[in-house]
């Protein structure tokens, strides 16, 4: 799949053949006639806007060149949106059919063959056929084994964590046996909820994109209307030979820049719809979250507190001696610095804790779901040890601490409830109590216990989904405000220029 490339790669798309090749990568065909019609339509549209703002040829050419440059990128993004939607639908159908088929046959190769018939010629069918060939050949190329390597032929092409859970379940079931009915039902329910959330999120993004387009259109009409009103007022008082306000260089340049900004906003909003549907969204960069986690843990351990309090104490002593010698300004500055230092310490800690807590809410449901599957064939300690390898980075240190505590005090409830104890995650505490019960009471009533655990997982997934959607909605709403900001700046500039021109016109009339 093509990623957003360099400027040179974007410029190469101006050639119709290069654009056709890139569209073909996504499995579609873009005819040259459609290319010509699209360019003609775009030029007609930008010409209409240029005429509305009465842009001079040099400024109009700049706008036209910008539109021509971004048009191939927008065309490619249009096909990318369809490609991502199809990938999402294919993966959803693949996971469901694999689980249903495995329930009947109990063999991965049989499930793959039955699932293959669900798809027409395309990427998913080719991946499944590749997996079947490798599995039937029976020659592993790594220590993962031929079964897992075959499933990787599908999993690595799509990069979906939900797909990895399904493949692990199928591989573990075939390799180790055991009762899988409850696990399959659990995963099928989870897939259904995941699919609904995915389509709901995309529907919200499309709605926000429509709102952004309305915002751009309203901003454009508002600025054009203001210019025509100012021009009409000037013409009312203009003496012989007075030109139009549209011809003033500042107005021409500001109109050009305003349209370029709106074009950039349009592209930004359009490209927000091309995100990978299968990728789990994160709110922050991994490095930032890990630093924030360390910040919270150091604060709880008193490491940062001591250094900050020492600095504050030094400043307090300095302020005391300055005030004692009646150096009031310097003393008050020291006191102000102390207040700001303590406030910054508190605010940075709260922000770091909030960001890590939200990121944990995104990571915990998937980890808990994996734990629920592992518990079908393993005890709690073994399941925890196996879950560490594929756990999200934000949880790995907490999991390492948990396994260390269980090694020393395996039967204590506090060994479990201390997991993520520095963060406000009440659902996690409930889940860890259940794991403790699993460990102490065995798996005699596993179905009831598992149902309780899964209810908690669903609650956390809903919370994680809300966090993701709120973050996406906020970013889209910010885009909605950009045309308003651009229009405000444009109107202030135009009104200022209009007032100056009106004053000059009235001055000339008064001097006649």
KOLNUFI-308094 format. One line per field, with one value per residue (C-alpha): x, y, z; residue number from 1; residue in one letter. Coordinates in steps of 0.2 Angstrom, whole numbers, plus 5000, padded with zeros to 4 digits. Each point is the difference from the previous one (the first is absolute). Layout:
<atoms>
x: [X ...];
y: [Y ...];
z: [Z ...];
n: [NUM ...];
res: [A ...];
</atoms>
This chain:
<atoms>
x: [5000 5006 5004 5001 5016 5012 4996 5009 4989 4985 5006 5002 4982 4997 5004 4984 5009 5008 4983 4992 5014 4997 4982 5002 5010 4984 4991 4991 5001 5000 4997 5008 4983 4995 5017 4997 4982 5005 5014 4987 4988 5013 5005 4983 4996 5016 4997 4983 5008 5013 4987 4991 5015 5005 5018 5013 5008 5016 4990 4988 5014 5007 4983 4998 5017 4997 4983 5009 5013 4989 4987 5009 5003 4981 4996 5012 4993 4982 5005 5010 4984 4991 5015 5001 4981 5002 5014 4990 4985 5012 5008 4984 4992 5016 5001 4982 5000 5017 4992 4984 5009 5013 4985 4994 5017 5012 5014 5007 5003 4982 4995 5011 4993 4982 5004 5009 4983 4993 5011 5002 5017 5009 5013 4991 4997 5018 5006 4989 5006 5018 4996 4992 5015 5013 4990 4998 5018 5004 5018 5002 5013 5001 4998 4982 4994 4991 4983 5004 5010 4985 4989 5013 4998 4983 5004 5016 4991 4986 5009 4984 5002 4982 5006 5015 4989 4989 5016 5007 4984 4999 5018 4999 4984 5008 5017 4994 4982 4988 4982 4999 4981 4999 5016 4993 4984 5009 5011 4985 4990 5016 5002 4982 5002 5016 4992 4986 5012 5011 4985 4993 5017 5001 4982 5004 5016 4990 4987 5014 5008 4983 5000 5017 4995 4985 5012 5011 4986 4993 5016 5003 4983 5002 5016 4994 4985 5010 5011 4985 4992 5016 5002 4982 5002 5016 4992 4986 5012 5014 5005 5004 5013 4998 5004 4992 5006 5003 5015 5009 5016 4998 4982 5006 5014 4989 4987 5013 5007 4982 4996 5016 4997 4982 5007 5012 4986 4990 5014 5004 4981 5000 5015 4994 4988 5014 5006 5003 4984 5009 5012 4997 5000 5012 4998 5019 5016 5007 5016 4990 4989 5015 5008 4983 4999 5017 4996 4985 5009 5015 4988 4991 5017 5005 5014 4994 4992 5016 5009 4986 4998 5019 4999 4985 5009 5015 4989 4990 5016 5006 4983 5001 5017 4995 4985 5010 5011 4985 5003 4981 5000 5013 4992 4983 5007 5008 4983 4992 5012 4997 4981 5003 5012 4988 4985 5010 5005 4982 4993 5013 4997 4981 5002 5012 4989 4985 5008 5007 4983 4991 5014 4998 4981 5004 5012 4992 4984 5011 5012 4986 4991 5017 5001 4982 5005 5016 4990 4991 5015 5012 5000 5001 5019 5004 4987 5007 5018 4994 4991 5015 5008 4986 4994 5000 5016 4990 4995 5016 5009 4984 4999 5018 4997 4984 5009 5014 4988 4991 5017 5002 4982 4990 4984 4998 4986 5011 5012 4986 4992 5016 5000 4999 4996 5008 4986 4981 4994 4986 4995 5018 4999 4984 5008 5016 4989 4992 5017 5004 4984 5005 5017 4993 4985 5005 4989 4986 4987 5010 4985 4992 5017 5004 4984 5003 5017 4994 4986 5015 5009 4985 4998 5018 4999 4985 5010 5015 4989 4993 5018 5004 4985 5001 5018 4995 4985 5011 5013 4986 4991 5017 5000 4983 5006 5015 4989 4992 5017 5006 4984 5001 5018 4995 4985 5010 5013 4987 4990 5016 5005 4982 5000 5016 4994 4984 5009 5010 4985 4990 5016 5001 4981 5002 5015 4990];
y: [5000 5017 5012 5019 5004 5014 5015 4992 4985 5011 5010 4984 4997 5014 4988 4990 4984 5001 5004 4985 4989 5006 4998 4983 4995 5003 4988 5013 5007 5019 5004 5014 5007 5001 5009 5013 5003 5002 5012 5010 5000 5006 5014 5005 5001 5010 5011 5005 5003 5011 5010 5002 5008 5009 4993 5007 4987 4998 4996 4989 4990 4996 4994 4990 4992 4995 4992 4990 4994 4994 4992 4984 4998 5002 4987 4988 5003 4997 4982 4998 5003 4986 4989 5002 4997 4984 4994 5002 4991 4986 4998 5000 4986 4990 5000 4995 4986 4993 4998 4993 4988 4994 4996 4987 4993 5003 5003 5016 4993 4995 5017 5009 4991 5003 5018 5002 4997 5015 5012 5005 5002 5013 5003 4990 4985 5000 5001 4985 4990 5004 4994 4984 4996 5003 4989 4986 5000 4998 5007 5014 5013 5006 4994 5006 4985 4997 5003 5017 5005 4996 5011 5014 5000 5008 5009 5009 5007 5009 5004 4999 4996 4992 4988 4995 4995 4989 4992 4997 4992 4989 4995 4996 4990 4989 4998 4997 4995 5003 5008 5014 5003 5014 5008 5001 5007 5013 5005 5000 5012 5011 5001 5005 5014 5005 5001 5011 5012 5001 5005 5012 5009 5001 5007 5013 5005 5002 5011 5011 5001 5006 5013 5005 5003 5010 5011 5003 5004 5012 5008 5003 5008 5011 5007 5003 5008 5012 5005 5004 5010 5010 5002 5007 5012 5006 5002 5011 5013 4998 5014 4999 4987 4991 4981 4985 4994 4983 5007 5006 4989 4996 4993 4990 4992 4997 4992 4988 4995 4998 4988 4990 4998 4994 4988 4993 4998 4991 4988 4997 4996 4988 4991 4997 4988 4989 4993 4982 4992 4985 5010 5003 5018 5007 5017 5003 4995 4984 5009 5014 4988 4990 5017 5005 4983 5002 5018 4993 4986 5011 5013 4986 4994 5018 5002 5015 5007 5001 5010 5012 5003 5003 5013 5008 5001 5008 5013 5003 5003 5012 5009 5002 5008 5011 5006 5002 5012 5009 4994 4998 4998 4986 4992 4999 4993 4986 4997 5000 4987 4989 5000 4997 4986 4991 5003 4993 4985 4996 5004 4989 4986 5000 5002 4985 4990 5004 4996 4983 4995 5004 4990 4985 5000 4998 4986 4990 4993 4991 4993 4994 4992 4991 4995 4993 4989 4994 4995 4987 4989 5008 5005 5018 5001 4991 5011 5016 4994 4996 5017 5011 4997 5007 5013 5019 5009 5011 4984 4990 5008 4997 4982 4997 5007 4989 4984 5005 5002 4984 4991 5006 5000 4991 4998 5018 5010 5016 4992 5001 5016 5010 4998 5017 5006 5017 5004 5003 4983 4993 4987 4993 4998 4989 4990 4997 4994 4987 4994 4998 4990 4989 4997 4995 4991 4991 4999 4990 5013 5007 5005 5011 5008 5003 5008 5012 5004 5003 5012 5011 4998 5007 5014 5005 4998 5012 5013 4998 5002 5016 5007 4996 5008 5015 5003 4998 5011 5013 5000 5001 5015 5009 4998 5008 5015 5003 5008 5011 5006 5003 5009 5011 5005 5004 5010 5010 5004 5004 5011 5009 5003 5005 5013 5008 5001 5008 5013 5004 5002 5010 5011 5003 5004 5012 5009 5003];
z: [5000 4995 5015 4999 4991 4996 4990 4985 5001 5001 4985 4990 5001 4988 4986 4996 4998 5017 5008 4992 5006 5018 4999 4993 5016 5009 4988 4990 4983 4996 4982 4991 4995 5018 5003 4987 5006 5018 4995 4990 5014 5013 4988 4997 5019 5004 4986 5007 5017 4992 4991 5016 5008 4983 5002 4987 4989 5010 5016 4991 4992 5018 5006 4984 5001 5019 4995 4985 5012 5014 4988 4996 5019 5003 4987 5007 5018 4993 4994 5016 5010 4990 5002 5019 5002 4990 5010 5016 4993 4993 5017 5009 4989 5000 5019 5002 4987 5006 5017 4994 4989 5013 5012 4987 4994 5015 4987 4994 4982 4998 5007 4988 4985 5005 5003 4983 4991 5008 4991 4981 4992 5011 5013 5014 4989 4994 5018 5005 4985 5005 5018 4994 4988 5014 5013 4988 4995 5019 5000 5013 4997 5018 5018 4999 4991 4984 5007 5007 4985 4989 5010 4999 4981 5004 5016 4994 4985 5010 5017 5010 5019 5000 4986 5010 5015 4988 4993 5017 5005 4985 5001 5019 4998 4986 5009 5018 4998 5014 5001 4987 4999 5013 4993 4982 5006 5010 4985 4988 5012 5002 4981 4997 5013 4992 4983 5006 5008 4984 4989 5013 5001 4982 4999 5013 4990 4984 5009 5006 4983 4993 5014 4995 4982 5005 5011 4985 4989 5013 5003 4982 4997 5015 4994 4983 5006 5011 4985 4989 5014 5003 4981 4998 5015 4991 4984 5008 5005 4988 4989 4982 4996 5016 4998 5008 5017 4993 4990 5016 5001 5018 4996 4986 5010 5015 4989 4992 5017 5007 4986 5002 5018 4996 4988 5013 5012 4987 4997 5018 5004 4985 5004 5018 4992 4993 5016 5002 5007 5007 5010 5018 5003 5014 5007 5002 4994 5009 5005 5008 5010 5006 5006 5008 5009 5007 5006 5009 5008 5005 5008 5010 5006 5006 4988 4991 5016 5009 4986 4997 5019 5001 4987 5007 5017 4993 4992 5016 5009 4987 5000 5019 5000 4985 5009 5016 4991 4993 4982 4997 4982 5000 5015 4992 4984 5010 5008 4983 4993 5015 4997 4981 5004 5012 4988 4985 5010 5005 4983 4990 5012 4998 4981 4999 5011 4989 4984 5006 5008 4983 4991 5012 4997 4981 5004 5014 4991 4987 5013 5011 4985 4996 5019 4999 4985 5008 5016 4990 5000 5013 5018 5005 5003 4983 4991 5007 4995 4982 4999 5003 4983 4990 5013 4995 5006 5012 5010 4999 5015 5011 4994 5004 5018 5001 4996 5012 5014 4996 5001 5017 5007 4988 5011 5006 4993 5001 4988 4986 5005 5000 4981 4993 5017 4997 4988 5001 4992 5011 4987 5000 5019 4997 4987 5010 5015 4987 4995 5018 5002 4985 5008 5017 4995 4984 4985 5006 4996 4986 4989 5013 5005 4982 4996 5015 4993 4983 5006 5007 4983 4991 5012 4997 4982 5000 5010 4989 4985 5007 5003 4982 4993 5011 4995 4981 5002 5008 4986 4987 5010 5000 4981 5000 5009 4988 4986 5013 5006 4983 4995 5016 4996 4982 5005 5012 4987 4987 5012 5005 4982 4996 5014 4995 4982 5005 5011 4985 4989 5012 5003 4981 4999 5015 4991 4984];
n: [1 2 3 4 5 6 7 8 9 10 11 12 13 14 15 16 17 18 19 20 21 22 23 24 25 26 27 28 29 30 31 32 33 34 35 36 37 38 39 40 41 42 43 44 45 46 47 48 49 50 51 52 53 54 55 56 57 58 59 60 61 62 63 64 65 66 67 68 69 70 71 72 73 74 75 76 77 78 79 80 81 82 83 84 85 86 87 88 89 90 91 92 93 94 95 96 97 98 99 100 101 102 103 104 105 106 107 108 109 110 111 112 113 114 115 116 117 118 119 120 121 122 123 124 125 126 127 128 129 130 131 132 133 134 135 136 137 138 139 140 141 142 143 144 145 146 147 148 149 150 151 152 153 154 155 156 157 158 159 160 161 162 163 164 165 166 167 168 169 170 171 172 173 174 175 176 177 178 179 180 181 182 183 184 185 186 187 188 189 190 191 192 193 194 195 196 197 198 199 200 201 202 203 204 205 206 207 208 209 210 211 212 213 214 215 216 217 218 219 220 221 222 223 224 225 226 227 228 229 230 231 232 233 234 235 236 237 238 239 240 241 242 243 244 245 246 247 248 249 250 251 252 253 254 255 256 257 258 259 260 261 262 263 264 265 266 267 268 269 270 271 272 273 274 275 276 277 278 279 280 281 282 283 284 285 286 287 288 289 290 291 292 293 294 295 296 297 298 299 300 301 302 303 304 305 306 307 308 309 310 311 312 313 314 315 316 317 318 319 320 321 322 323 324 325 326 327 328 329 330 331 332 333 334 335 336 337 338 339 340 341 342 343 344 345 346 347 348 349 350 351 352 353 354 355 356 357 358 359 360 361 362 363 364 365 366 367 368 369 370 371 372 373 374 375 376 377 378 379 380 381 382 383 384 385 386 387 388 389 390 391 392 393 394 395 396 397 398 399 400 401 402 403 404 405 406 407 408 409 410 411 412 413 414 415 416 417 418 419 420 421 422 423 424 425 426 427 428 429 430 431 432 433 434 435 436 437 438 439 440 441 442 443 444 445 446 447 448 449 450 451 452 453 454 455 456 457 458 459 460 461 462 463 464 465 466 467 468 469 470 471 472 473 474 475 476 477 478 479 480 481 482 483 484 485 486 487 488 489 490 491 492 493 494 495 496 497 498 499 500 501 502 503 504 505 506 507 508 509 510 511 512];
res: [X X X X X X X X X X X X X X X X X X X X X X X X X X X X X X X X X X X X X X X X X X X X X X X X X X X X X X X X X X X X X X X X X X X X X X X X X X X X X X X X X X X X X X X X X X X X X X X X X X X X X X X X X X X X X X X X X X X X X X X X X X X X X X X X X X X X X X X X X X X X X X X X X X X X X X X X X X X X X X X X X X X X X X X X X X X X X X X X X X X X X X X X X X X X X X X X X X X X X X X X X X X X X X X X X X X X X X X X X X X X X X X X X X X X X X X X X X X X X X X X X X X X X X X X X X X X X X X X X X X X X X X X X X X X X X X X X X X X X X X X X X X X X X X X X X X X X X X X X X X X X X X X X X X X X X X X X X X X X X X X X X X X X X X X X X X X X X X X X X X X X X X X X X X X X X X X X X X X X X X X X X X X X X X X X X X X X X X X X X X X X X X X X X X X X X X X X X X X X X X X X X X X X X X X X X X X X X X X X X X X X X X X X X X X X X X X X X X X X X X X X X X X X X X X X X X X X X X X X X X X X X X X X X X X X X X X X X X X X X X X X X X X X X X X X X X X X X X X X X X X X X X X X X X X X X X X];
</atoms>
